[in-house]
Amino acid sequence: MENGGIKMKIGFIGIGVMGQAMATHLLKAGNQLYVHNRTKSKADQLVQLGAVWCEDIKTIAQSADLIFTIIGVPADVKNVYLSEEGLINHAKTNTILVDMTTSTPQLAKEIYAAGQIKGIQCLDAPVTGGDIGAKNGTLTIMVGGEEGTYKQILPILQLMGTTITYMGAAGNGQHTKMTNQIAIAGAVIGMVEALSYAQGASLDLNNVIKTVSSGSGGSWQLSNMAPRIVKGDFEPGFYIKHFIKDMKIASDESTNMDLDLPGLELVLNLYQECADKNSGNLGTQALYKLYEK
């Protein structure tokens, strides 16, 4: 995205498993990138590539015209955006703030309203696609907020994702992400129980994955996460602890809508069992460990 031939000044807060790759795409496209993270060392690679390190949120707010955040939990989002030292208080008028964290729809609405008072446009734009999608620039991005703002930054979003959809008013991006997480919950338990059955039947797991993936039982989880399980790779593309956070949000929102989703509650309980066994920092595919004999 260019403005009169000048690349944008973009801020990025949250250099984790996803943020590192996403920010790299923005930088390599020629934009001036300003970065901040609670652990400075995680931004070292981006700084070596030409990003500018900012010591605090205030500095990044005053340096960039477009700022992305992808951080931990809703409490972190609230602090980064709405605290006295946060983005809303220190960003320049007409700055665009885009929260890509999976957070609550209500908080997204609060941030949007606070931004309107200050002349700042705020979008909620959570993503899905895991570490693979982040590295390949093929994330799915679900956007809530002003449609005009969405259209304005769409070329920048296209540096990070391939399926990018405007979902409507503030908070709708987060509601769509909750829909996605509920679908993942069902797909994950189907994948790990299928593998557990195949293992019990002494089948060649790689052949099972290849065969089942090509038919009606296929899924992204089976094609991408099952091979990691077979290799004994439980490193996080998406942390169990973060998925638990997401499912709790989905569960709360479902309760607010008077919906009963027993499948979601089952998977949430199973993942909580994983976390109780000190697996919270493993990838979501580590649910399989509960089924190992």
Secondary structure by P-SEA (a helix, b strand, c coil): ccccccccbbbbccccccaaaaaaaaaaacccccccccccccaaaaaaabbbbbccaaaaaacccbbbbbbccaaaaaaaccccccccccccccbbbbbcccccaaaaaaaaaaaaaacbbbbbccccccaaaaaacbbbbbbbccaaaaaaaaaaaaacccccccccccaaaaaaaaaaaaaaaaaaaaaaaaaaaaaaaccaaaaaaaaaaacccccccccccaaaaaaccccccccaaaaaaaaaaaaaaaaaaccccaaaaaaaaaaaaaaaacccccccccccccccc
